[in-house]
Each structure stands twice: as C-alpha cells, then as structure tokens.
Amino acid sequence: MSKILIFIISIIIFFLLGLLTEHYNPFPYSSVKFHIKNILTKSNFKIDDYGYSVCDFESISVKNFHLKHNKDQTLIVGHIYTADKNDNYINTFEDFISIENIQFKNTLLLGDIFLEPSVSKWNLLIYDIRKISQNMYLVPGNHDVGDKENTKRDIFFQLFDTLPMYVKKNNYDLIMLDSTIGNSFLNETQINFILNTMKKNNNKKNLFIATHHLLRPGSKKISNQPIVNHKGLMQIINKEIKNLKIKYKNIFFLAGDLGNNKNFDCIEKDNIHFISVGLSGNKNDIVLVYDNISNKFFKVSLSGNKE
C-alpha cells in the first residue's frame, strides 16, 4: 500500500473520530475532571490532621425521613448547581425539595447554588426555599460570585445580606462568612468579626460558622477548590479556637465545597467539628439536618427518592 493511500486513510479515520467525539462526547470535561481529582485523592501525600479524627452522624433514607422530620429543624447543604440548562438545581436536590409536606424552620445553603447565576434564578431560589422553610441563610460560592469584584457579586449582594453576618437562634449562634474573595478564604476582617461578635453574644450551646470553602485540615484531598496557604490558615484557626472554646459547648465549621470527590465529611477534636456537605447528583448524595429539639445532626440519604 502506497504511503499516499495510508496518509489519506489516516486522515479519514481521524476525521471520523473527531465527529464521533463531538457528537457523543465520550470524554466530557466533568468526567475527566473527576478522574484526575480521584487520582490525586488516592495519592499518598502526607497531610497534617492537627489531631482531628473522623466523625459521623446517624443516617436515614429519604423514604423514612418523615419518621424524624419536624418543623423545628435546619436543612444544611451546598453545591446544588447543575450544568443542565433545562434544570434549576441538581436533580437530587430538586427531588428532595419536591417531597410532599416537607417543611423546615431554617435552611442554610453553603454556596455554589447556580453555575450561571442571574437575578431571575436568585428570585426563583428565594421562592422555592420559602415553600419549604421559614428562613433562608446563604453564603456564596465561587460559582455564585466569582473570586473578585464583578457583576455576579454585585447582583448577589444586592439581593442578599452583606457578609460577615451574625444570627442568633435558640440552640445555636450562626456566623456566615464570605470565603470567595482571594485565596486565603478567611481574612483578618472576618476573624475579627468572629471574635468581636463572641464578646457581645454568648449562646453557650453551639456555634455554627458557615463558609462555602472548607477550612478543615487536609482539605485539599476532598475539597473542590483547596486552600492555597492551608498551613497558615490552620495556625490562625487553632489560635482563635482557643478563645471560642471557652464560650461554647460545641463549635461547628460548616462548608459546602464538596461534590466532586465525596459528598459528606466530618472530623472532630474535643468540641470542634469540621462538617462539609455538597451534592453531585449521584446516588450517594445526602443532605444534613440539624434538629433544634434534640440538638443533634442527622444525614438524609437521597438515594431512591424517585423509586
């Protein structure tokens, strides 16, 4: 076979492969991204855990949710956006909030709500959450507002409260922070806000500190967007936690930047807990619920909601 013929056949083959790839997209960006992160997650690089150990909560299926459900609970979840332009939220969250008679006292959303946010989408979120919850609290994710000044950020803070923000509840104090500016995730202004707020308010039961990005030790193994200077951040957190531990029985750092590698994570040391929860649209998705009456968390597995 002549070299010219081989060359022509090769061109035809590569052309057909190009058409096949464009049409069927066998290697979509989301899939490639997942596998790359999966490889990194399983790598054996050493991580300083600062003495924290794995923790967990009781888990129930969404079918049995009604057995533990009451109207004095707080729904907690992050990373609910979808890449499907025909849907508003990721499928598992859409199905969950459509459950008949579901009702919460509070809903705490931990960022990454929309891939491409707009005024109409934020208004839709407000409408949908009001149907299932008396109160909605929201911290922005990088998809919601970017990481610097831009139109998305302007829109968000025209519709929602400026952060940082303090809210006092019956069983807990809630501090909401904006972790999306820059790459430090927790700047001096926000640290001072936490400390100054604690001087004025003292719940003595639980303190919830809500951010989108994970502040926990070893976050780069599980987070969708790891912290750049994590060691420096942990030194700051460990120092300031000593001041907070005196005032509260339990301190919970709540974050929503999960979903690509895993859907739930919890580590604890003494009375300090780092809890992260984010959706992926897969069968292992869960949402976290805090029961204000029993003063306990539990997980709701969203698997089988449509079965």
Residue frames relative to the residue before (quaternion, step in Angstrom):
aa qw qx qy qz dx dy dz
M 1.0000 0.0000 0.0000 0.0000 0.00 0.00 0.00
S 0.4574 -0.7126 0.4601 0.2670 3.56 -0.80 1.01
K 0.6239 -0.5546 0.4036 0.3744 3.55 -1.24 0.52
I 0.6209 0.5539 -0.3424 0.4365 3.57 1.07 -0.74
L 0.6584 0.5096 -0.3039 0.4631 3.56 0.99 -0.91
I 0.6339 0.5248 -0.3228 0.4675 3.58 0.99 -0.86
F 0.6454 0.5334 -0.3095 0.4508 3.54 1.00 -0.89
I 0.6656 0.5051 -0.2975 0.4618 3.58 0.95 -0.93
I 0.6471 0.5171 -0.3129 0.4647 3.58 0.98 -0.90
S 0.6386 0.5356 -0.3211 0.4497 3.58 0.99 -0.86
I 0.6426 0.5225 -0.3184 0.4613 3.57 0.98 -0.87
I 0.6506 0.5191 -0.3120 0.4582 3.58 0.97 -0.91
I 0.6518 0.5245 -0.3123 0.4500 3.59 0.94 -0.93
F 0.6920 0.4706 -0.2836 0.4682 3.58 0.84 -0.96
F 0.6109 0.5468 -0.3456 0.4564 3.57 1.12 -0.67
L 0.6685 0.4937 -0.2917 0.4737 3.57 0.97 -0.91
L 0.6289 0.5260 -0.3289 0.4686 3.59 1.04 -0.76
G 0.6308 0.5389 -0.3261 0.4533 3.56 1.06 -0.75
L 0.6560 0.5013 -0.3044 0.4751 3.55 0.98 -0.87
L 0.6427 0.5330 -0.3139 0.4520 3.57 0.99 -0.89
T 0.6701 0.5053 -0.2967 0.4558 3.57 0.92 -0.93
E 0.6676 0.5045 -0.3034 0.4557 3.56 0.96 -0.88
H 0.7084 0.4738 -0.2685 0.4489 3.57 0.97 -0.87
Y 0.7995 0.3094 -0.1458 0.4938 3.57 0.77 -1.05
N 0.1978 -0.8257 0.5047 0.1560 3.59 1.27 -0.37
P 0.0366 0.8514 -0.5223 0.0310 3.62 0.68 1.06
F 0.7680 0.2616 -0.1651 0.5607 3.58 1.19 -0.39
P 0.0298 -0.8353 0.5490 0.0032 3.62 0.52 1.13
Y 0.6708 -0.5222 0.3505 0.3931 3.53 -1.23 0.59
S 0.6613 0.5252 -0.3242 0.4263 3.58 0.89 -0.92
S 0.6551 0.5111 -0.3126 0.4603 3.58 1.05 -0.79
V 0.6534 0.5063 -0.3121 0.4683 3.56 0.93 -0.92
K 0.6397 0.5320 -0.3155 0.4564 3.57 0.97 -0.92
F 0.6530 0.5236 -0.3179 0.4454 3.59 0.94 -0.88
H 0.6999 0.4744 -0.2834 0.4525 3.59 0.86 -0.97
I 0.6179 0.5267 -0.3519 0.4658 3.59 1.04 -0.68
K 0.6820 0.4719 -0.2928 0.4759 3.58 0.90 -0.91
N 0.6079 0.5566 -0.3544 0.4417 3.57 1.10 -0.66
I 0.6331 0.5195 -0.3225 0.4748 3.58 1.05 -0.78
L 0.6641 0.4992 -0.3004 0.4685 3.56 0.95 -0.91
T 0.6344 0.5515 -0.3292 0.4302 3.56 1.03 -0.82
K 0.7357 0.4200 -0.2273 0.4802 3.57 1.03 -0.82
S 0.4567 0.6755 -0.4585 0.3534 3.58 1.27 0.04
N 0.4322 -0.7379 0.4702 0.2183 3.54 -1.06 0.75
F 0.2649 0.7480 -0.5741 0.2018 3.60 0.77 0.90
K 0.5212 -0.6809 0.4384 0.2693 3.54 -1.08 0.85
I 0.0807 -0.7952 0.6008 0.0152 3.56 -0.95 0.91
D 0.3796 -0.7072 0.5511 0.2281 3.55 -0.96 0.90
D 0.1939 -0.8172 0.5342 0.0959 3.60 -0.49 1.15
Y 0.3685 -0.7728 0.4549 0.2449 3.60 1.32 0.06
G 0.6923 -0.5105 0.2730 0.4308 3.57 1.10 0.65
Y 0.4980 0.6528 -0.4359 0.3685 3.61 1.23 0.16
S 0.1763 -0.7734 0.6007 0.0996 3.57 -1.18 0.62
V 0.6370 -0.5540 0.3852 0.3728 3.57 -1.26 0.49
C 0.0507 -0.7767 0.6271 0.0308 3.57 -1.07 0.77
D 0.1116 -0.7909 0.5996 0.0495 3.57 -1.24 0.30
F 0.2876 -0.7396 0.5814 0.1795 3.55 -1.34 0.21
E 0.6631 -0.4704 0.3940 0.4286 3.54 -1.31 0.28
S 0.1550 -0.7921 0.5870 0.0636 3.55 -1.01 0.86
I 0.0335 -0.7792 0.6255 0.0197 3.57 -1.00 0.84
S 0.5285 -0.6201 0.4689 0.3411 3.56 -1.19 0.47
V 0.6153 -0.5585 0.4012 0.3854 3.54 -1.17 0.50
K 0.5984 0.5739 -0.3575 0.4298 3.60 1.15 -0.56
N 0.7422 0.3683 -0.2085 0.5196 3.58 1.15 -0.65
F 0.3323 0.7830 -0.4787 0.2175 3.55 1.26 0.14
H 0.6203 0.5786 -0.3433 0.4033 3.57 1.01 -0.79
L 0.5957 0.5916 -0.3604 0.4065 3.60 1.18 -0.52
K 0.7656 0.3067 -0.1738 0.5382 3.58 1.14 -0.59
H 0.5421 0.6684 -0.3812 0.3376 3.56 1.26 -0.22
N 0.1169 0.7414 -0.6593 0.0440 3.52 -1.13 0.79
K 0.6070 -0.6107 0.3838 0.3337 3.57 -1.22 0.36
D 0.6377 0.4824 -0.3423 0.4935 3.59 1.25 0.23
Q 0.4719 0.6550 -0.4383 0.3952 3.55 0.91 1.02
T 0.3101 -0.7302 0.5796 0.1863 3.54 -1.30 0.42
L 0.2678 -0.7493 0.5894 0.1394 3.58 -0.79 1.07
I 0.0477 -0.8062 0.5894 -0.0222 3.59 -0.85 1.02
V 0.2807 0.7496 -0.5610 0.2112 3.60 -0.75 1.03
G 0.1120 -0.7801 0.6108 0.0758 3.55 -1.26 0.46
H 0.7841 0.3566 -0.2337 0.4510 3.54 -1.38 -0.03
I 0.3068 0.7838 -0.4839 0.2397 3.59 0.76 1.04
Y 0.4478 0.7073 -0.4575 0.2998 3.61 1.21 0.13
T 0.2224 -0.7533 0.6027 0.1406 3.54 -1.28 0.43
A 0.4294 -0.6830 0.5289 0.2634 3.56 -1.19 0.60
D 0.5434 0.6113 -0.3908 0.4223 3.58 1.33 -0.16
K 0.3751 -0.7672 0.4792 0.2026 3.58 -0.49 1.19
N 0.6401 0.5380 -0.3252 0.4417 3.59 1.23 -0.37
D 0.7134 0.3969 -0.2407 0.5250 3.60 1.27 -0.23
N 0.4755 -0.6751 0.4895 0.2804 3.55 -1.22 0.51
Y 0.7932 0.0781 -0.0100 0.6038 3.56 1.02 -0.89
I 0.6698 -0.4553 0.3742 0.4518 3.54 -1.28 0.13
N 0.6449 -0.6078 0.2988 0.3542 3.57 -0.93 0.93
T 0.6699 0.5143 -0.3208 0.4288 3.61 0.90 -0.85
F 0.6566 0.4836 -0.3146 0.4858 3.59 1.06 -0.67
E 0.6127 0.5518 -0.3375 0.4541 3.58 1.01 -0.82
D 0.6716 0.4916 -0.2938 0.4701 3.58 0.93 -0.90
F 0.6605 0.5358 -0.3140 0.4220 3.57 0.94 -0.90
I 0.7257 0.4263 -0.2641 0.4711 3.60 0.79 -0.92
S 0.6097 0.5438 -0.3499 0.4584 3.59 1.30 -0.07
I 0.4301 0.7048 -0.4631 0.3221 3.59 1.28 -0.06
E 0.5116 -0.6712 0.4481 0.2949 3.57 -0.90 0.93
N 0.8605 0.1220 -0.1301 0.4772 3.56 -1.05 0.90
I 0.3853 0.6997 -0.5128 0.3146 3.60 1.13 0.41
Q 0.1220 0.7982 -0.5750 0.1320 3.58 -0.84 0.98
F 0.0842 -0.7990 0.5953 0.0125 3.57 -0.92 0.98
K 0.5308 -0.5858 0.4977 0.3569 3.53 -1.27 0.43
N 0.8040 0.0206 0.0382 0.5931 3.57 0.93 -0.99
T 0.1215 -0.7411 0.6499 0.1165 3.54 -1.28 0.46
L 0.1096 -0.7839 0.6106 0.0255 3.55 -0.80 1.11
L 0.1045 -0.8058 0.5828 0.0126 3.56 -0.48 1.25
L 0.2557 -0.8284 0.4928 0.0738 3.54 -0.67 1.21
G 0.7624 -0.4563 0.2063 0.4099 3.57 0.88 0.97
D 0.7622 0.2882 -0.3111 0.4891 3.53 -1.40 0.42
I 0.1461 0.8201 -0.5274 0.1671 3.52 0.68 1.20
F 0.7999 0.0710 -0.0076 0.5958 3.57 0.98 -0.90
L 0.4790 -0.6533 0.5064 0.2955 3.56 -1.10 0.75
E 0.7728 0.0742 -0.0281 0.6297 3.57 1.05 -0.84
P 0.1362 -0.8452 0.5121 0.0697 3.62 0.19 1.24
S 0.0071 -0.7636 0.6457 0.0046 3.54 -1.30 0.45
V 0.6840 -0.4643 0.3504 0.4403 3.57 -1.26 0.23
S 0.6697 0.5074 -0.3054 0.4481 3.59 0.90 -0.91
K 0.6558 0.5026 -0.3203 0.4635 3.60 1.00 -0.75
W 0.6484 0.5012 -0.3270 0.4705 3.60 0.96 -0.79
N 0.6442 0.5080 -0.3260 0.4698 3.60 1.00 -0.73
L 0.6137 0.5330 -0.3399 0.4730 3.57 1.11 -0.68
L 0.6319 0.5273 -0.3312 0.4614 3.60 0.97 -0.84
I 0.6451 0.5190 -0.3205 0.4601 3.58 0.88 -0.93
Y 0.6576 0.5149 -0.2984 0.4620 3.57 0.95 -0.92
D 0.6966 0.4842 -0.2779 0.4506 3.59 0.84 -0.99
I 0.6858 0.4726 -0.2990 0.4657 3.60 0.90 -0.84
R 0.6079 0.5563 -0.3565 0.4404 3.60 1.04 -0.63
K 0.6118 0.5588 -0.3472 0.4392 3.58 1.15 -0.55
I 0.7884 0.3035 -0.1536 0.5126 3.60 1.09 -0.63
S 0.7981 0.2439 -0.1000 0.5418 3.60 1.20 -0.20
Q 0.4960 -0.6541 0.4837 0.3035 3.56 -1.07 0.75
N 0.8097 0.1188 -0.0189 0.5744 3.57 0.97 -0.91
M 0.1289 -0.7710 0.6170 0.0909 3.57 -1.13 0.66
Y 0.0589 -0.7681 0.6375 0.0092 3.55 -0.98 0.98
L 0.0460 -0.8368 0.5414 -0.0677 3.54 -0.80 1.05
V 0.0866 -0.7394 0.6639 0.0709 3.54 -1.03 0.89
P 0.4638 -0.7203 0.4391 0.2707 3.62 -0.89 0.83
G 0.2880 -0.7135 0.6073 0.1980 3.53 -1.29 0.51
N 0.6967 -0.4737 0.3260 0.4288 3.56 -1.26 0.19
H 0.6281 0.5171 -0.3480 0.4659 3.62 1.09 -0.56
D 0.6594 0.5381 -0.3040 0.4281 3.58 1.10 -0.67
V 0.8451 0.1226 -0.0030 0.5204 3.58 0.90 -0.94
G 0.4858 -0.6477 0.4530 0.3731 3.61 1.21 -0.10
D 0.5178 -0.6501 0.4574 0.3163 3.58 -1.25 -0.25
K 0.7467 0.2305 -0.1901 0.5943 3.58 1.25 0.39
E 0.7204 -0.4243 0.3039 0.4568 3.57 -1.29 0.00
N 0.2484 0.7452 -0.5850 0.2017 3.57 -0.84 1.04
T 0.7312 -0.4393 0.2938 0.4314 3.56 -1.30 0.12
K 0.6241 0.5472 -0.3468 0.4368 3.60 0.97 -0.80
R 0.6589 0.4995 -0.3033 0.4737 3.57 0.98 -0.86
D 0.6287 0.5389 -0.3315 0.4522 3.59 0.98 -0.82
I 0.6605 0.5083 -0.3033 0.4620 3.57 0.92 -0.95
F 0.6528 0.5383 -0.3216 0.4250 3.58 0.86 -0.97
F 0.7752 0.3732 -0.2044 0.4669 3.57 0.70 -1.04
Q 0.5236 0.5566 -0.4351 0.4761 3.57 1.28 0.19
L 0.7283 0.4251 -0.2199 0.4905 3.56 1.13 -0.70
F 0.7956 0.2477 -0.1076 0.5423 3.58 1.08 -0.71
D 0.6811 -0.5232 0.3403 0.3829 3.53 -1.29 0.44
T 0.5351 -0.6094 0.4879 0.3229 3.52 -1.20 0.65
L 0.2280 -0.7695 0.5843 0.1201 3.56 -1.06 0.79
P 0.5010 -0.1076 -0.8570 -0.0545 1.55 -2.31 1.05
M 0.1597 -0.7893 0.5918 0.0365 3.54 -1.25 0.57
Y 0.2132 -0.7675 0.5951 0.1067 3.56 -1.13 0.75
V 0.0228 -0.7779 0.6278 -0.0124 3.57 -1.00 0.92
K 0.2172 -0.7793 0.5759 0.1177 3.59 -0.87 0.93
K 0.0745 -0.7853 0.6146 0.0057 3.55 -0.81 1.09
N 0.7164 -0.4522 0.3025 0.4368 3.57 -1.28 0.19
N 0.8199 0.2478 -0.0977 0.5068 3.57 0.78 -1.06
Y 0.8126 0.1476 -0.0858 0.5573 3.58 1.19 -0.12
D 0.3400 -0.6532 0.6261 0.2565 3.48 -1.38 0.35
L 0.1661 -0.7908 0.5847 0.0717 3.58 -0.97 0.87
I 0.0515 -0.7594 0.6483 0.0203 3.54 -0.91 1.00
M 0.1332 -0.7968 0.5877 0.0453 3.58 -0.75 1.08
L 0.1120 -0.8128 0.5716 0.0007 3.55 -0.81 1.09
D 0.3613 -0.6894 0.5809 0.2382 3.55 -1.26 0.48
S 0.1130 -0.8333 0.5405 0.0244 3.58 -0.32 1.27
T 0.5508 0.6839 -0.3551 0.3206 3.59 1.27 0.04
I 0.5981 0.5599 -0.3769 0.4321 3.61 1.19 -0.22
G 0.8323 0.0778 -0.0856 0.5422 3.60 -0.68 1.08
N 0.5428 -0.6299 0.4461 0.3311 3.57 -1.24 -0.35
S 0.5144 0.6442 -0.4284 0.3700 3.60 1.21 0.25
F 0.2960 -0.8183 0.4400 0.2216 3.58 1.32 -0.50
L 0.7910 0.0806 -0.0494 0.6044 3.62 1.12 -0.46
N 0.0577 -0.8432 0.5344 0.0089 3.57 -0.04 1.26
E 0.7386 -0.4386 0.2865 0.4242 3.55 -1.33 0.20
T 0.6116 0.5656 -0.3465 0.4312 3.58 1.04 -0.76
Q 0.7002 0.4625 -0.2711 0.4715 3.57 0.91 -0.92
I 0.6112 0.5352 -0.3492 0.4669 3.60 1.06 -0.68
N 0.6638 0.4959 -0.2981 0.4740 3.58 0.93 -0.89
F 0.6086 0.5475 -0.3509 0.4547 3.58 1.08 -0.70
I 0.6369 0.5265 -0.3252 0.4597 3.58 0.95 -0.89
L 0.7129 0.4692 -0.2654 0.4485 3.57 0.75 -1.06
N 0.6718 0.4913 -0.3017 0.4651 3.59 0.94 -0.84
T 0.6260 0.5323 -0.3327 0.4626 3.57 1.07 -0.73
M 0.6700 0.5117 -0.2992 0.4469 3.56 0.97 -0.86
K 0.6017 0.5562 -0.3604 0.4457 3.58 1.13 -0.53
K 0.7240 0.4360 -0.2278 0.4836 3.56 1.09 -0.77
N 0.7895 0.2371 -0.0979 0.5575 3.59 1.12 -0.66
N 0.0014 -0.8095 0.5857 -0.0417 3.53 -0.99 0.81
N 0.1550 -0.8203 0.5483 0.0497 3.55 -0.08 1.31
K 0.2003 -0.8351 0.4716 0.2001 3.56 1.15 -0.85
K 0.6371 0.4780 -0.3596 0.4861 3.62 1.20 0.05
N 0.8045 -0.1759 0.1709 0.5409 3.57 0.15 -1.27
L 0.1558 -0.7404 0.6445 0.1099 3.52 -1.20 0.67
F 0.1278 -0.7652 0.6283 0.0577 3.57 -0.82 1.06
I 0.0639 -0.7658 0.6394 0.0267 3.58 -0.84 1.01
A 0.1186 -0.8438 0.5234 0.0060 3.57 -0.32 1.30
T 0.0903 0.7550 -0.6441 0.0834 3.55 -0.94 1.02
H 0.5244 -0.5830 0.4841 0.3882 3.56 -1.24 0.15
H 0.7550 0.3844 -0.2082 0.4887 3.57 0.75 -1.04
L 0.5355 -0.6442 0.4555 0.3013 3.52 -1.15 0.73
L 0.2063 -0.7795 0.5823 0.1034 3.57 -0.91 0.95
R 0.4676 0.7223 -0.4142 0.2969 3.59 1.28 -0.13
P 0.5942 -0.5269 0.4535 0.4046 3.59 -1.28 0.30
G 0.8280 0.2222 -0.1580 0.4900 3.59 -1.07 0.69
S 0.2687 0.8154 -0.4877 0.1585 3.59 1.15 0.43
K 0.6230 0.5888 -0.3647 0.3637 3.61 1.02 -0.62
K 0.5959 0.5570 -0.3807 0.4355 3.61 1.20 -0.15
I 0.8086 0.2690 -0.1206 0.5092 3.59 1.11 -0.54
S 0.6161 0.5947 -0.3507 0.3793 3.60 1.10 -0.59
N 0.5285 -0.6100 0.4862 0.3349 3.56 -1.20 0.58
Q 0.7862 0.0881 -0.0301 0.6109 3.59 1.12 -0.70
P 0.2150 -0.8299 0.5007 0.1197 3.62 0.06 1.26
I 0.5507 -0.6031 0.4761 0.3262 3.53 -1.28 0.53
V 0.4841 -0.6805 0.4722 0.2821 3.57 -0.97 0.88
N 0.7984 0.1740 -0.0780 0.5712 3.59 0.66 -1.10
H 0.0187 -0.8621 0.5065 -0.0026 3.56 0.63 1.14
K 0.6252 0.5491 -0.3476 0.4322 3.60 0.97 -0.78
G 0.6579 0.5071 -0.3041 0.4665 3.57 0.96 -0.86
L 0.6410 0.5259 -0.3198 0.4586 3.57 1.03 -0.83
M 0.6716 0.5002 -0.3063 0.4527 3.59 0.89 -0.90
Q 0.6059 0.5404 -0.3571 0.4619 3.59 1.05 -0.62
I 0.6476 0.5067 -0.3084 0.4783 3.57 1.03 -0.82
I 0.6733 0.5056 -0.2989 0.4491 3.58 0.86 -1.00
N 0.6612 0.5137 -0.3144 0.4473 3.59 0.87 -0.91
K 0.6460 0.5220 -0.3137 0.4602 3.56 1.04 -0.78
E 0.7346 0.4312 -0.2438 0.4637 3.58 0.80 -1.00
I 0.5649 0.6065 -0.3859 0.4051 3.59 1.13 -0.57
K 0.5898 0.5866 -0.3668 0.4166 3.57 1.05 -0.71
N 0.6582 0.4921 -0.3074 0.4797 3.58 1.07 -0.69
L 0.6889 0.4952 -0.2793 0.4497 3.57 1.02 -0.82
K 0.6070 0.5996 -0.3523 0.3847 3.58 1.05 -0.77
I 0.6053 0.5725 -0.3543 0.4247 3.56 1.12 -0.61
K 0.7433 0.4512 -0.2103 0.4469 3.56 1.04 -0.83
Y 0.8043 0.2761 -0.1110 0.5143 3.60 1.08 -0.66
K 0.4981 -0.6381 0.4988 0.3096 3.54 -1.15 0.70
N 0.7973 0.0196 0.0125 0.6031 3.58 1.05 -0.77
I 0.1295 -0.7626 0.6300 0.0692 3.53 -1.12 0.80
F 0.0864 -0.8079 0.5829 -0.0013 3.56 -0.72 1.13
F 0.1751 -0.7362 0.6463 0.0980 3.56 -0.81 1.08
L 0.0942 -0.8205 0.5638 0.0020 3.59 -0.48 1.22
A 0.0373 0.8118 -0.5779 0.0749 3.59 -0.77 1.04
G 0.2813 -0.8066 0.5066 0.1168 3.57 -1.14 0.64
D 0.5069 0.6756 -0.4172 0.3354 3.59 1.24 0.11
L 0.4225 0.6405 -0.5135 0.3842 3.55 0.67 1.21
G 0.4159 0.7161 -0.5118 0.2288 3.55 -1.34 0.04
N 0.6849 0.4684 -0.2953 0.4735 3.59 1.04 -0.69
N 0.7892 0.2850 -0.1419 0.5252 3.59 0.95 -0.86
K 0.7712 -0.1030 0.0924 0.6214 3.57 1.00 -0.84
N 0.4761 -0.7178 0.4526 0.2308 3.56 -1.25 0.37
F 0.7909 0.1063 -0.0609 0.5996 3.57 1.22 -0.38
D 0.0564 0.7842 -0.6155 0.0547 3.53 -1.09 0.75
C 0.0528 0.7887 -0.6102 0.0542 3.55 -1.05 0.81
I 0.0636 0.7575 -0.6486 0.0378 3.57 -0.95 0.93
E 0.0757 -0.8151 0.5744 0.0020 3.56 -1.13 0.65
K 0.0165 0.7469 -0.6645 -0.0168 3.50 -1.35 0.42
D 0.8044 -0.0187 -0.0571 0.5911 3.55 -0.62 1.18
N 0.7645 -0.3262 0.2358 0.5034 3.62 -0.62 -1.03
I 0.5291 0.6079 -0.4093 0.4277 3.57 1.25 0.49
H 0.0325 -0.8044 0.5924 -0.0311 3.58 -0.81 1.06
F 0.1361 -0.7406 0.6517 0.0911 3.55 -1.07 0.85
I 0.0008 0.8167 -0.5730 0.0685 3.58 -0.43 1.26
S 0.0255 -0.7985 0.6010 -0.0252 3.58 -0.86 0.99
V 0.0621 0.7957 -0.5986 0.0678 3.56 -0.97 0.86
G 0.1601 0.7791 -0.5885 0.1451 3.58 -0.83 1.05
L 0.4231 -0.7391 0.4799 0.2108 3.56 -1.07 0.74
S 0.2158 -0.7735 0.5854 0.1120 3.53 -1.28 0.55
G 0.4959 -0.6458 0.4335 0.3861 3.57 1.25 -0.37
N 0.5885 0.5802 -0.3568 0.4355 3.58 1.30 0.11
K 0.7190 -0.4857 0.3016 0.3951 3.55 -1.32 0.24
N 0.6777 0.4867 -0.3078 0.4573 3.62 1.17 -0.38
D 0.3587 0.7456 -0.4896 0.2751 3.62 1.21 0.27
I 0.0078 -0.7732 0.6341 0.0088 3.55 -1.16 0.72
V 0.2089 -0.7016 0.6501 0.2039 3.52 -1.35 0.27
L 0.3720 -0.7165 0.5487 0.2173 3.54 -1.20 0.56
V 0.0966 -0.7867 0.6087 0.0357 3.56 -1.02 0.85
Y 0.1714 -0.7549 0.6245 0.1041 3.55 -0.97 0.89
D 0.2545 -0.7717 0.5692 0.1255 3.56 -0.76 1.12
N 0.3484 -0.7780 0.4894 0.1839 3.57 -0.46 1.20
I 0.6366 0.5325 -0.3284 0.4510 3.60 1.18 -0.47
S 0.7633 0.3416 -0.1884 0.5149 3.59 0.80 -1.01
N 0.3268 -0.7651 0.4855 0.2683 3.58 1.30 -0.31
K 0.5734 0.5647 -0.3800 0.4560 3.57 1.02 0.88
F 0.3896 -0.6711 0.5772 0.2544 3.54 -1.33 0.47
F 0.0659 0.7541 -0.6517 -0.0481 3.53 -1.32 0.34
K 0.4150 -0.7027 0.5289 0.2331 3.55 -1.24 0.55
V 0.1920 -0.7498 0.6204 0.1265 3.55 -1.15 0.68
S 0.2820 -0.7634 0.5618 0.1486 3.56 -0.59 1.18
L 0.3038 -0.7918 0.5078 0.1509 3.58 -0.69 1.11
S 0.4214 0.7130 -0.4595 0.3209 3.58 1.28 0.00
G 0.8307 0.2300 -0.1687 0.4782 3.55 -0.97 0.88
N 0.3496 0.7661 -0.4870 0.2319 3.60 1.21 0.23
K 0.7454 0.3804 -0.2089 0.5061 3.58 1.12 -0.69
E 0.5045 0.6717 -0.4246 0.3377 3.57 1.25 -0.05
